[in-house]
Amino acid sequence: MAGTMTQGQDRPERQNVGARLTRGARDYWMVLRRHRVILFVTLALCLLAALLYILLSTPDYRATASVEVEDVPAGAAGAGTPPRPSNDDVETAMQTQLEVLRSRALAEEVARSLALVGTPTFFEGMGVSRPKQGSGGQSQRQVEQERVIALLRDRLEVELPGKSRVIRISFVSADPALSARIANGYADSLIRSDLKRGFQSGVQARRFLLGELDGARRDLERAERELAVYAARNGVPVEEGADMDGDAANASGPAKPSEGAIDSRLAQLNALRAQALAERIAAQKRWESARAASADTLPEVLGNGAMQQLMAERAQARAALVEERQFRKDAHPEMREARARLAALDDQAQQMASRIRASLRQEYDIARRGEKQIADEIADVEQDAQAARGRSVQMGMYERSVETYRMLHDSLLQRYRDMASQAGFQAGRIQPLDRAVAPARPFSPKVGETMLLAAIGGLALGLLLVGARHVFDDAVTSAETLAERVDLPLLGAVPVTGDNPQPSEVFAPIARSLLLASTGGLPRSILVTSAQEGEGKSLTLNALARALAALDKKVLVIDGDMRRPVQHALFRVAPGRGISEVLTGQASAAEAVIATGVPGVSLLPCGAVPPNPTELLATPALDALLAAVRDEYDTILIDAPSILGHGDTPLLCARAQANLMVVEWGRNHHGGLRTAVDRLRRAGGVIIGAILTKQQGRAFDYDYHRGG
């Protein structure tokens, strides 16, 4: 169900879009129809200009020759098997050849080879006059040569079809034979210039290679000399094949240890350093233990034989002293002797322990010095190793330099030999493909293309002018422009055309809108006028009368346009007495009013055309006439003259209850229409709206009550 509702909502939107597109297309078509004269005149002028151009132009003939550009010419000196060029390289080469063709040097070569300077044939074939004398300090021949070169470069056409290697060389002139001759001359000159450049480039290349070969030989000798001198100074052996001159031999110095011997010695020292490090750590531990502990508790002291004997004697002396103390006093001579002997043994033990501790310190110092000595020697050996590596690297650089210069020298020598052996046998890169022949028909002017372009240009210019005319046109064409320019509501738009009465059905909606034009309903009197003549006001009034009669209204039509009365002709009645006789007192209103044959519609015709209608309308008799007939009819429609150019309408508008403006579609512009409306309002007229007539392209698309 939701999908059905969505589809139901989308269908009106699509219909609205289609309607807007249709309406927009119809509006554009109306603009084109309205300004079709501008479009057709512009198109015709452009076609006429194209035709004159074709008739007045001199026929031009184009002859074309073609050449092929190869990558590398066959038998190129030292070319060997060249690598396949990339697309960018090929394109660059082809563009270079195109620029060579366009160059001044090649134009001079063509002029010289074909003997174009000094002969009138060339200028006659080109359709230009030959210079008669010199100018600006140049002789007549120099001026003629410059003119020939300028014409050659101006009429030359070069083309590179697609991504091929073929160049098309075309020349345009008024003489077909001359065009073919010059096109072939350009192709031949291009081939000769390519051969000449190839030969000159070969000579220059051999000279260049010879100079480069001498430079490479000097560089090789210098590199070999530097290698020999460096090897001799550093005691480094030189590889077989390197030259040693006398200076290098004399510069020989003491032999330096080889990098292998240094590495072996460094390995030995690293092993000794590891052993010395272990010994130093062990000695350091023994010394730190001896320094922190008591001398009697040191393992070295306890493990010493002399110390053990001394300690045993001291123990015996202490035991003897303890035993003697049981029997004798301390002051006894034997007790003093025993204590002295025990003290002597203690001193001996202390001295021996101190000596053992000092020996541990000495062992630690010796181990530390030994480790430092080995480290210093390792540092010296590493320095020697680094220097040896530097000498090796430098030696390698010298050797590579010698090898590089030798390879360069040999390559340049071989290249020079190849070019010398193949000199004079080099083919060109450019080969002839097609020769130019005299064309049978001219290629310019092209009648079909010229006329087509003129038609397209004329159509585009015409549409542009129509668009500009439409944008800057201030004519009234819609309810919006009517309200914007003169502040009038639009009661309706009708296609009033021709001189015959209009169908009342077309004006029925407007008639119904008049029933609501005032608070009292249909105004009792309505004056119908226009700003200019020929806008259809009389036809509009006639049709409104018929439409109101169809709505059961009794209508009196007064033909107030006494300058050009037409209502009797529209109603197809014979003219008799009318408003002129009523206003002059020659007849009464009842006598002058006649039947029209349309039920509900009566006519008060103009009658005799007065010499001065303005004076006749200014009399009080007009008010009396309107008062006499007002009660007999539902409304009175007064056909008044156009406002601009006449003074009749301002006299009539104030006597009518309402005024109705008839405006022709697209004819009335801002200034004139506003002047007419202002004049009507200043005269006291009450304008209830306007009817847009002669609406182009909308005979059956009316839009009533817009702005009403």
C-alpha positions as CSV (number, residue, x, y, z in Angstrom):
1,M,0.0,0.0,0.0
2,A,2.9,2.3,0.9
3,G,4.4,1.7,-2.6
4,T,1.1,2.4,-4.3
5,M,0.8,5.7,-2.4
6,T,4.3,6.7,-3.3
7,Q,3.7,6.0,-6.9
8,G,0.5,8.0,-6.7
9,Q,2.5,10.9,-5.3
10,D,5.2,10.7,-7.9
11,R,2.8,10.7,-10.9
12,P,1.5,14.2,-10.3
13,E,5.1,15.5,-9.8
14,R,6.1,14.0,-13.2
15,Q,3.0,15.5,-14.8
16,N,3.8,18.9,-13.3
17,V,7.4,18.7,-14.6
18,G,6.2,17.7,-18.0
19,A,3.7,20.6,-18.0
20,R,6.4,23.1,-17.0
21,L,8.7,21.8,-19.8
22,T,5.9,22.1,-22.3
23,R,5.0,25.6,-21.1
24,G,8.7,26.6,-21.2
25,A,9.1,25.3,-24.8
26,R,5.9,27.1,-25.8
27,D,7.2,30.3,-24.3
28,Y,10.5,30.0,-26.2
29,W,8.6,29.3,-29.4
30,M,6.5,32.4,-28.8
31,V,9.7,34.5,-28.4
32,L,11.0,33.1,-31.7
33,R,7.8,33.8,-33.5
34,R,7.6,37.3,-32.2
35,H,11.1,38.2,-33.3
36,R,11.4,35.9,-36.3
37,V,12.2,38.8,-38.5
38,I,15.4,39.4,-36.6
39,L,16.4,35.7,-36.8
40,F,15.7,35.4,-40.6
41,V,17.4,38.7,-41.5
42,T,20.5,37.8,-39.5
43,L,20.6,34.3,-41.1
44,A,20.1,35.8,-44.6
45,L,22.9,38.4,-44.0
46,C,25.3,35.7,-42.9
47,L,24.6,33.5,-45.8
48,L,24.9,36.5,-48.2
49,A,28.3,37.4,-46.6
50,A,29.4,33.8,-47.1
51,L,28.3,33.8,-50.7
52,L,30.1,37.1,-51.4
53,Y,33.2,35.6,-49.7
54,I,33.1,32.5,-52.0
55,L,32.6,34.6,-55.1
56,L,35.3,37.1,-54.4
57,S,37.9,34.6,-53.1
58,T,40.8,33.4,-55.3
59,P,40.8,29.5,-55.7
60,D,43.7,28.0,-53.8
61,Y,45.4,24.6,-54.7
62,R,47.1,22.4,-52.1
63,A,49.7,19.9,-53.1
64,T,51.1,17.4,-50.6
65,A,54.3,15.4,-50.4
66,S,55.2,13.0,-47.6
67,V,58.5,11.7,-46.1
68,E,59.2,9.0,-43.5
69,V,61.5,9.6,-40.5
70,E,63.4,6.5,-39.2
71,D,64.7,6.0,-35.7
72,V,68.4,5.4,-36.6
73,P,69.5,5.4,-40.3
74,A,70.7,2.2,-41.8
75,G,74.5,2.0,-41.7
76,A,74.9,4.6,-39.0
77,A,78.5,4.8,-37.9
78,G,79.0,2.8,-34.7
79,A,75.3,2.5,-34.2
80,G,75.3,-1.2,-33.7
81,T,71.9,-2.4,-32.4
82,P,70.2,0.7,-31.0
83,P,67.8,0.4,-28.1
84,R,64.1,0.9,-29.0
85,P,63.2,4.5,-28.4
86,S,60.4,5.4,-26.1
87,N,57.2,7.1,-27.3
88,D,58.3,10.4,-25.8
89,D,61.6,10.2,-27.7
90,V,59.8,9.5,-30.9
91,E,57.3,12.3,-30.5
92,T,60.2,14.7,-29.6
93,A,62.1,13.7,-32.8
94,M,59.0,14.1,-35.0
95,Q,58.2,17.5,-33.5
96,T,61.8,18.5,-34.1
97,Q,61.5,17.7,-37.8
98,L,58.3,19.7,-37.9
99,E,60.1,22.7,-36.5
100,V,62.9,22.2,-39.0
101,L,60.4,22.3,-41.8
102,R,59.0,25.6,-40.5
103,S,62.4,27.2,-40.0
104,R,63.7,30.1,-42.0
105,A,66.9,28.3,-43.0
106,L,65.0,25.6,-44.8
107,A,62.8,28.2,-46.5
108,E,66.0,29.9,-47.8
109,E,67.2,26.5,-49.0
110,V,64.0,25.9,-50.9
111,A,64.0,29.4,-52.5
112,R,67.6,28.9,-53.5
113,S,67.2,25.4,-54.9
114,L,64.1,26.3,-56.9
115,A,65.4,29.7,-58.0
116,L,62.2,31.5,-56.8
117,V,63.9,34.8,-56.2
118,G,64.2,37.0,-59.3
119,T,61.5,35.3,-61.3
120,P,57.9,36.7,-61.6
121,T,56.4,33.2,-61.9
122,F,56.4,32.6,-58.2
123,F,54.5,35.9,-57.4
124,E,52.0,35.3,-60.2
125,G,51.3,31.8,-58.8
126,M,50.9,33.1,-55.3
127,G,48.5,35.8,-56.5
128,V,50.6,38.7,-55.0
129,S,52.4,41.6,-56.6
130,R,56.2,41.4,-57.0
131,P,58.3,44.1,-55.1
132,K,59.5,46.7,-57.6
133,Q,62.1,48.5,-55.5
134,G,64.1,48.3,-52.3
135,S,63.2,49.9,-49.1
136,G,64.8,50.6,-45.7
137,G,68.4,50.3,-46.9
138,Q,67.8,47.0,-48.7
139,S,68.1,46.4,-52.4
140,Q,65.2,45.2,-54.6
141,R,66.5,41.6,-54.6
142,Q,66.8,41.6,-50.8
143,V,63.3,42.8,-50.4
144,E,62.1,40.3,-52.9
145,Q,64.0,37.5,-51.1
146,E,62.4,38.4,-47.8
147,R,59.0,38.5,-49.5
148,V,59.6,35.0,-51.0
149,I,60.7,33.5,-47.7
150,A,57.7,35.0,-45.8
151,L,55.3,33.6,-48.4
152,L,56.9,30.2,-48.3
153,R,56.7,30.0,-44.5
154,D,53.1,31.4,-44.5
155,R,51.7,29.0,-47.1
156,L,53.5,25.9,-45.8
157,E,51.4,23.4,-44.0
158,V,53.0,20.4,-42.1
159,E,51.0,17.6,-40.6
160,L,51.9,14.6,-38.4
161,P,49.0,12.1,-38.9
162,G,48.4,10.3,-35.7
163,K,51.4,8.6,-34.0
164,S,53.0,7.6,-37.3
165,R,56.5,8.5,-38.5
166,V,55.2,10.1,-41.7
167,I,55.3,13.8,-42.2
168,R,52.9,15.4,-44.8
169,I,54.3,18.5,-46.4
170,S,51.7,20.7,-48.1
171,F,51.9,24.0,-49.9
172,V,49.0,26.3,-50.9
173,S,49.0,28.7,-53.9
174,A,46.8,29.8,-56.7
175,D,48.9,27.7,-59.2
176,P,48.5,23.9,-58.8
177,A,51.8,23.2,-60.6
178,L,53.6,25.7,-58.3
179,S,52.1,24.1,-55.3
180,A,53.4,20.6,-56.3
181,R,56.8,22.0,-57.2
182,I,57.3,23.8,-53.9
183,A,56.0,20.8,-51.8
184,N,58.5,18.5,-53.5
185,G,61.2,21.1,-53.1
186,Y,60.5,21.2,-49.3
187,A,60.7,17.4,-49.2
188,D,64.0,17.3,-51.1
189,S,65.5,20.1,-49.1
190,L,64.6,18.4,-45.9
191,I,66.3,15.1,-47.0
192,R,69.4,17.0,-48.2
193,S,69.6,19.0,-44.9
194,D,69.3,15.8,-42.9
195,L,72.1,14.1,-44.9
196,K,74.2,17.3,-44.5
197,R,73.6,17.4,-40.8
198,G,74.5,13.7,-40.5
199,F,77.8,14.2,-42.3
200,Q,78.7,17.3,-40.3
201,S,77.7,15.6,-37.1
202,G,79.9,12.6,-38.1
203,V,82.9,14.9,-38.6
204,Q,82.2,16.7,-35.4
205,A,81.7,13.5,-33.5
206,R,85.1,12.1,-34.7
207,R,86.8,15.4,-33.7
208,F,85.0,15.2,-30.3
209,L,86.0,11.6,-29.8
210,L,89.6,12.3,-30.7
211,G,89.7,15.1,-28.1
212,E,88.0,12.9,-25.5
213,L,90.4,10.1,-26.3
214,D,93.4,12.3,-25.6
215,G,91.8,13.5,-22.4
216,A,91.1,9.9,-21.3
217,R,94.7,8.9,-22.0
218,R,96.0,11.7,-19.9
219,D,93.6,10.8,-17.1
220,L,94.7,7.2,-17.3
221,E,98.4,8.1,-17.1
222,R,97.7,10.4,-14.1
223,A,95.7,7.8,-12.3
224,E,98.4,5.1,-12.8
225,R,101.1,7.5,-11.6
226,E,99.1,8.4,-8.5
227,L,98.6,4.7,-7.7
228,A,102.3,3.9,-8.1
229,V,103.4,6.8,-6.0
230,Y,100.9,6.0,-3.2
231,A,101.9,2.3,-3.2
232,A,105.6,3.1,-3.1
233,R,105.2,5.6,-0.2
234,N,103.1,3.3,1.9
235,G,105.0,0.1,1.1
236,V,101.9,-1.5,-0.5
237,P,102.5,-4.0,-3.4
238,V,101.0,-3.0,-6.7
239,E,99.0,-5.4,-8.8
240,E,100.6,-6.8,-12.0
241,G,99.9,-4.6,-14.9
242,A,100.2,-1.2,-13.1
243,D,103.0,1.0,-14.3
244,M,105.7,2.2,-11.9
245,D,107.8,5.1,-13.2
246,G,111.1,6.3,-11.8
247,D,109.6,8.9,-9.5
248,A,107.3,6.4,-7.9
249,A,110.2,4.0,-7.3
250,N,112.4,6.7,-5.7
251,A,109.5,7.7,-3.4
252,S,109.5,4.3,-1.9
253,G,109.5,4.4,2.0
254,P,109.8,1.7,4.8
255,A,107.4,-1.2,4.4
256,K,104.3,-1.1,6.5
257,P,102.9,-4.2,8.2
258,S,100.3,-5.9,6.2
259,E,96.6,-5.9,7.2
260,G,96.8,-9.7,7.8
261,A,99.7,-9.5,10.2
262,I,98.1,-6.7,12.1
263,D,94.9,-8.8,12.4
264,S,96.9,-11.8,13.7
265,R,98.7,-9.7,16.3
266,L,95.5,-8.1,17.4
267,A,93.9,-11.5,18.0
268,Q,96.9,-12.6,20.1
269,L,96.7,-9.4,22.2
270,N,93.0,-9.8,22.7
271,A,93.6,-13.3,24.1
272,L,96.4,-12.0,26.4
273,R,94.1,-9.1,27.5
274,A,91.4,-11.6,28.5
275,Q,94.0,-13.6,30.5
276,A,95.4,-10.5,32.1
277,L,91.9,-9.3,32.9
278,A,91.2,-12.6,34.7
279,E,94.4,-12.4,36.7
280,R,93.8,-8.8,37.6
281,I,90.3,-9.6,38.9
282,A,91.6,-12.5,41.0
283,A,94.4,-10.4,42.4
284,Q,92.0,-7.6,43.1
285,K,89.7,-9.9,45.0
286,R,92.5,-11.3,47.1
287,W,93.8,-7.9,47.9
288,E,90.4,-6.5,48.8
289,S,89.8,-9.6,51.1
290,A,93.2,-9.2,52.8
291,R,92.6,-5.4,53.3
292,A,89.2,-5.9,54.9
293,A,90.0,-9.0,57.1
294,S,92.4,-9.6,60.0
295,A,95.9,-10.8,59.1
296,D,95.5,-14.0,61.2
297,T,92.4,-15.1,59.3
298,L,93.8,-14.6,55.8
299,P,94.0,-17.9,53.9
300,E,97.4,-16.9,52.5
301,V,98.7,-16.4,56.1
302,L,97.1,-19.6,57.4
303,G,98.5,-21.6,54.4
304,N,102.1,-20.3,54.9
305,G,104.4,-23.0,56.4
306,A,106.6,-20.5,58.3
307,M,103.6,-18.8,59.7
308,Q,102.1,-22.1,60.8
309,Q,105.4,-23.0,62.6
310,L,105.5,-19.6,64.2
311,M,101.9,-19.9,65.3
312,A,102.6,-23.3,66.8
313,E,105.5,-21.9,68.8
314,R,103.4,-19.0,70.0
315,A,100.7,-21.4,71.1
316,Q,103.3,-23.4,73.1
317,A,104.7,-20.2,74.6
318,R,101.2,-19.1,75.7
319,A,100.5,-22.6,77.2
320,A,103.8,-22.5,79.1
321,L,103.0,-19.0,80.4
322,V,99.6,-20.2,81.6
323,E,101.3,-23.2,83.3
324,E,104.0,-21.0,85.0
325,R,101.4,-18.6,86.2
326,Q,99.9,-21.3,88.4
327,F,103.1,-21.6,90.4
328,R,104.7,-18.2,90.1
329,K,103.8,-14.6,90.2
330,D,104.1,-12.2,87.4
331,A,107.1,-10.5,88.9
332,H,109.1,-13.7,88.8
333,P,112.0,-13.7,86.4
334,E,110.8,-16.8,84.6
335,M,107.4,-15.2,84.2
336,R,108.9,-12.1,82.7
337,E,111.0,-14.2,80.4
338,A,108.0,-16.2,79.3
339,R,106.0,-13.1,78.6
340,A,108.9,-11.6,76.7
341,R,109.3,-14.7,74.5
342,L,105.5,-14.7,73.8
343,A,105.6,-11.0,72.8
344,A,108.5,-11.6,70.5
345,L,106.6,-14.5,68.8
346,D,103.5,-12.2,68.4
347,D,105.7,-9.5,66.8
348,Q,107.2,-12.0,64.4
349,A,103.7,-13.3,63.5
350,Q,102.4,-9.7,62.9
351,Q,105.4,-8.8,60.8
352,M,105.0,-12.0,58.7
353,A,101.3,-11.4,58.2
354,S,102.0,-7.8,57.1
355,R,104.6,-9.1,54.6
356,I,102.0,-11.5,53.2
357,R,99.4,-8.8,52.9
358,A,101.9,-6.5,51.2
359,S,102.7,-9.3,48.7
360,L,99.0,-9.5,47.9
361,R,98.9,-5.8,47.2
362,Q,102.0,-6.1,45.0
363,E,100.5,-8.9,43.1
364,Y,97.4,-6.8,42.5
365,D,99.4,-3.8,41.3
366,I,101.5,-6.1,39.0
367,A,98.3,-7.6,37.5
368,R,96.8,-4.1,36.9
369,R,99.9,-2.8,35.3
370,G,100.1,-5.8,33.1
371,E,96.5,-5.4,32.0
372,K,97.0,-1.7,31.2
373,Q,100.2,-2.5,29.2
374,I,98.3,-5.0,27.1
375,A,95.4,-2.5,26.6
376,D,97.8,0.1,25.4
377,E,99.5,-2.3,23.0
378,I,96.0,-3.3,21.7
379,A,95.2,0.4,21.1
380,D,98.4,0.9,19.2
381,V,97.7,-2.2,17.1
382,E,94.1,-1.1,16.4
383,Q,95.4,2.3,15.3
384,D,97.8,0.5,13.0
385,A,94.9,-1.7,11.8
386,Q,92.8,1.4,11.1
387,A,95.6,3.0,9.2
388,A,96.1,-0.2,7.3
389,R,92.4,-0.3,6.4
390,G,92.6,3.3,5.3
391,R,95.6,2.5,3.1
392,S,93.7,-0.4,1.7
393,V,90.6,1.7,0.9
394,Q,92.7,4.4,-0.6
395,M,94.6,1.8,-2.6
396,G,91.3,0.4,-3.8
397,M,90.1,3.8,-4.9
398,Y,93.3,4.4,-6.8
399,E,93.0,1.0,-8.5
400,R,89.3,1.5,-9.4
401,S,90.2,4.9,-10.8
402,V,92.9,3.4,-12.9
403,E,90.5,0.6,-14.1
404,T,87.7,3.1,-14.9
405,Y,90.0,5.4,-16.9
406,R,91.4,2.3,-18.7
407,M,87.9,1.1,-19.7
408,L,86.9,4.6,-20.8
409,H,90.0,4.9,-22.9
410,D,89.5,1.5,-24.5
411,S,85.8,2.3,-25.2
412,L,86.6,5.7,-26.8
413,L,89.4,4.2,-28.8
414,Q,87.1,1.4,-30.2
415,R,84.4,3.9,-30.9
416,Y,86.8,6.2,-32.8
417,R,88.0,3.2,-34.8
418,D,84.4,2.2,-35.8
419,M,83.5,5.8,-36.8
420,A,86.7,6.2,-38.8
421,S,86.2,2.9,-40.6
422,Q,82.5,3.7,-41.5
423,A,83.0,7.4,-42.4
424,G,81.3,8.3,-45.7
425,F,78.8,5.4,-45.6
426,Q,76.1,6.9,-43.4
427,A,72.5,7.0,-44.7
428,G,70.0,9.7,-43.8
429,R,67.2,9.4,-41.3
430,I,64.6,10.9,-43.6
431,Q,63.4,8.9,-46.7
432,P,61.0,10.1,-49.4
433,L,57.6,8.4,-49.4
434,D,55.2,10.2,-51.8
435,R,55.8,12.9,-54.4
436,A,53.4,15.8,-54.7
437,V,51.3,16.1,-57.9
438,A,49.5,19.1,-59.2
439,P,45.9,19.0,-57.8
440,A,43.0,19.0,-60.2
441,R,40.5,20.9,-58.1
442,P,41.0,23.8,-55.6
443,F,40.6,23.1,-51.9
444,S,39.6,26.6,-51.0
445,P,37.1,28.2,-50.8
446,K,35.0,25.2,-49.6
447,V,31.4,26.1,-50.7
448,G,29.6,23.5,-48.6
449,E,31.5,24.1,-45.4
450,T,31.5,27.8,-45.8
451,M,27.8,28.0,-46.3
452,L,27.2,25.5,-43.4
453,L,29.3,27.6,-41.1
454,A,27.6,30.8,-42.2
455,A,24.2,29.2,-41.6
456,I,25.2,27.9,-38.2
457,G,26.8,31.3,-37.3
458,G,23.9,33.2,-38.6
459,L,21.5,31.1,-36.6
460,A,23.5,31.4,-33.5
461,L,23.9,35.2,-33.9
462,G,20.1,35.5,-34.7
463,L,19.2,33.5,-31.6
464,L,21.6,35.7,-29.6
465,L,20.0,38.9,-30.9
466,V,16.5,37.5,-30.3
467,G,17.5,36.7,-26.8
468,A,19.0,40.1,-26.2
469,R,15.9,41.7,-27.8
470,H,13.7,39.6,-25.5
471,V,15.7,40.4,-22.4
472,F,15.7,44.2,-23.0
473,D,12.1,44.3,-24.3
474,D,9.8,46.0,-21.9
475,A,6.6,45.3,-23.8
476,V,3.6,44.0,-21.8
477,T,3.2,40.3,-22.3
478,S,1.8,38.9,-19.0
479,A,-0.1,39.8,-15.9
480,E,3.2,40.3,-14.1
481,T,4.5,42.9,-16.5
482,L,1.1,44.7,-16.6
483,A,1.0,44.9,-12.8
484,E,4.6,45.9,-12.6
485,R,4.5,48.7,-15.2
486,V,1.1,50.3,-14.8
487,D,-0.3,48.7,-11.7
488,L,-3.4,47.3,-13.5
489,P,-5.0,43.9,-12.8
490,L,-5.4,41.5,-15.8
491,L,-8.9,40.4,-16.4
492,G,-8.0,38.1,-19.2
493,A,-6.0,37.4,-22.3
494,V,-7.7,36.8,-25.7
495,P,-6.5,36.2,-29.3
496,V,-8.4,39.1,-30.9
497,T,-7.4,39.1,-34.6
498,G,-8.8,40.2,-37.9
499,D,-11.8,42.5,-38.5
500,N,-14.7,40.1,-37.7
501,P,-16.6,39.8,-34.5
502,Q,-15.1,37.4,-32.0
503,P,-16.8,34.4,-30.5
504,S,-18.7,35.4,-27.3
505,E,-17.6,32.1,-25.6
506,V,-14.0,33.4,-25.5
507,F,-15.1,36.5,-23.5
508,A,-17.6,34.7,-21.3
509,P,-15.1,34.4,-18.3
510,I,-14.2,38.1,-18.7
511,A,-17.9,39.0,-18.7
512,R,-18.5,37.1,-15.6
513,S,-15.5,38.8,-13.9
514,L,-17.2,42.2,-14.8
515,L,-20.2,41.2,-12.7
516,L,-17.8,41.4,-9.7
517,A,-16.0,44.6,-10.8
518,S,-17.7,46.8,-8.2
519,T,-19.6,46.6,-4.9
520,G,-22.8,47.0,-6.7
521,G,-22.0,44.3,-9.2
522,L,-21.8,45.0,-12.9
523,P,-21.0,48.7,-13.5
524,R,-23.8,50.7,-15.0
525,S,-21.4,52.2,-17.6
526,I,-18.1,50.9,-18.8
527,L,-15.7,52.8,-21.1
528,V,-13.5,50.6,-23.3
529,T,-10.3,52.3,-24.7
530,S,-6.7,51.6,-25.5
531,A,-3.4,53.5,-25.5
532,Q,-2.9,53.3,-29.3
533,E,-5.0,52.6,-32.3
534,G,-5.3,49.1,-33.7
535,E,-5.1,47.2,-30.4
536,G,-8.5,45.5,-30.8
537,K,-10.6,47.6,-28.4
538,S,-13.7,47.8,-30.7
539,L,-13.6,44.0,-31.3
540,T,-13.2,43.5,-27.6
541,L,-16.1,45.7,-26.7
542,N,-18.3,44.0,-29.4
543,A,-17.4,40.6,-28.0
544,L,-18.0,41.7,-24.4
545,A,-21.5,43.0,-25.3
546,R,-22.4,39.7,-26.8
547,A,-20.9,37.8,-23.8
548,L,-22.9,39.9,-21.3
549,A,-26.1,39.5,-23.4
550,A,-25.5,35.7,-23.1
551,L,-25.5,36.2,-19.3
552,D,-29.1,37.7,-19.6
553,K,-27.9,41.3,-19.3
554,K,-29.4,44.1,-21.3
555,V,-26.5,46.0,-22.9
556,L,-26.4,49.3,-24.8
557,V,-23.3,49.8,-27.0
558,I,-22.4,53.5,-27.7
559,D,-20.0,54.0,-30.5
560,G,-18.1,57.0,-29.0
561,D,-15.2,56.7,-31.4
562,M,-16.5,59.4,-33.7
563,R,-13.3,59.6,-35.6
564,R,-13.3,55.9,-36.8
565,P,-16.7,54.4,-36.0
566,V,-16.8,50.6,-36.6
567,Q,-19.5,49.2,-34.3
568,H,-22.3,49.3,-36.9
569,A,-20.0,47.3,-39.3
570,L,-19.3,44.7,-36.6
571,F,-23.0,44.3,-35.8
572,R,-23.7,44.4,-39.6
573,V,-26.4,47.1,-39.4
574,A,-26.9,50.1,-41.6
575,P,-25.6,53.4,-40.2
576,G,-28.2,56.0,-39.5
577,R,-28.7,58.7,-37.0
578,G,-26.5,58.3,-33.9
579,I,-24.8,60.0,-31.1
580,S,-23.8,63.0,-33.2
581,E,-27.4,63.8,-33.9
582,V,-28.4,63.2,-30.3
583,L,-25.7,65.5,-28.9
584,T,-26.6,68.2,-31.4
585,G,-30.3,67.9,-30.7
586,Q,-31.3,66.6,-34.1
587,A,-32.7,63.4,-32.6
588,S,-33.6,61.8,-29.3
589,A,-31.8,58.8,-27.7
590,A,-34.8,56.6,-28.3
591,E,-34.9,57.5,-32.0
592,A,-31.1,56.9,-32.5
593,V,-30.8,53.6,-30.6
594,I,-31.2,50.6,-33.0
595,A,-31.4,46.9,-32.7
596,T,-28.3,44.9,-33.5
597,G,-29.9,41.5,-34.2
598,V,-28.2,40.1,-31.0
599,P,-30.7,39.5,-28.3
600,G,-30.1,41.9,-25.4
601,V,-27.8,44.2,-27.3
602,S,-28.7,47.6,-28.6
603,L,-26.5,50.0,-30.5
604,L,-26.2,53.8,-30.5
605,P,-24.1,54.3,-33.6
606,C,-21.9,57.3,-34.3
607,G,-24.1,58.7,-37.0
608,A,-22.6,61.6,-39.0
609,V,-18.9,62.0,-38.3
610,P,-18.5,65.5,-36.8
611,P,-15.6,67.8,-37.8
612,N,-14.5,68.3,-34.2
613,P,-15.6,65.4,-31.9
614,T,-13.9,66.9,-28.9
615,E,-16.1,70.0,-28.8
616,L,-19.2,67.9,-29.3
617,L,-18.3,65.6,-26.3
618,A,-17.6,68.5,-24.1
619,T,-21.2,69.7,-24.1
620,P,-23.7,68.9,-21.3
621,A,-25.7,67.0,-23.8
622,L,-23.6,63.9,-23.2
623,D,-24.5,63.7,-19.5
624,A,-28.2,64.1,-20.5
625,L,-27.8,61.3,-23.0
626,L,-26.3,58.9,-20.4
627,A,-28.9,59.8,-17.9
628,A,-31.7,59.1,-20.4
629,V,-30.6,55.6,-21.2
630,R,-29.0,54.5,-17.9
631,D,-32.2,53.1,-16.4
632,E,-33.2,51.1,-19.5
633,Y,-30.1,48.9,-19.6
634,D,-28.1,46.8,-17.2
635,T,-24.9,48.4,-18.5
636,I,-23.7,50.7,-21.1
637,L,-20.5,49.9,-23.1
638,I,-18.8,53.0,-24.6
639,D,-16.3,52.5,-27.4
640,A,-13.9,55.4,-26.9
641,P,-11.0,56.5,-29.1
642,S,-7.4,55.6,-28.2
643,I,-5.9,57.8,-25.5
644,L,-2.6,58.9,-27.0
645,G,-3.0,61.5,-29.8
646,H,-6.7,62.4,-29.0
647,G,-8.5,64.4,-26.4
648,D,-11.9,62.6,-26.7
649,T,-11.3,59.8,-24.2
650,P,-10.4,62.1,-21.2
651,L,-13.8,63.7,-21.7
652,L,-15.7,60.4,-21.8
653,C,-13.8,58.5,-19.0
654,A,-15.1,60.7,-16.1
655,R,-18.7,60.2,-17.2
656,A,-18.4,56.4,-17.1
657,Q,-18.6,54.4,-13.9
658,A,-15.7,52.2,-14.8
659,N,-12.9,52.2,-17.5
660,L,-11.4,49.1,-19.1
661,M,-8.0,49.2,-20.9
662,V,-7.4,47.0,-23.9
663,V,-3.6,46.3,-24.3
664,E,-2.2,44.5,-27.3
665,W,0.3,41.7,-26.4
666,G,3.9,42.7,-27.0
667,R,3.1,46.1,-28.6
668,N,2.7,48.5,-25.7
669,H,5.9,49.5,-23.9
670,H,6.5,50.9,-20.5
671,G,6.6,54.6,-21.3
672,G,3.6,54.9,-23.7
673,L,1.3,52.7,-21.7
674,R,2.1,54.4,-18.4
675,T,1.5,57.8,-20.0
676,A,-1.9,56.7,-21.3
677,V,-3.0,55.2,-17.9
678,D,-1.8,58.3,-16.0
679,R,-3.7,60.6,-18.4
680,L,-6.9,58.5,-18.0
681,R,-6.6,58.6,-14.2
682,R,-5.9,62.4,-14.1
683,A,-9.1,62.9,-16.1
684,G,-11.0,61.1,-13.3
685,G,-11.4,57.7,-14.8
686,V,-11.7,54.7,-12.6
687,I,-9.8,51.8,-14.3
688,I,-11.0,48.4,-13.2
689,G,-8.5,46.3,-15.2
690,A,-7.1,45.5,-18.6
691,I,-7.6,42.9,-21.2
692,L,-4.5,41.5,-23.1
693,T,-5.4,41.0,-26.8
694,K,-3.6,39.4,-29.7
695,Q,-1.7,37.0,-27.5
696,Q,0.5,35.1,-29.9
697,G,0.5,31.3,-29.8
698,R,-2.1,31.1,-27.1
699,A,-5.4,31.0,-28.9
700,F,-6.8,28.2,-26.6
701,D,-4.8,28.8,-23.5
702,Y,-6.4,31.6,-21.6
703,D,-5.5,32.7,-18.1
704,Y,-8.4,34.7,-16.7
705,H,-8.7,36.7,-13.5
706,R,-4.9,36.9,-13.1
707,G,-4.4,39.8,-10.8
708,G,-8.1,40.6,-11.0
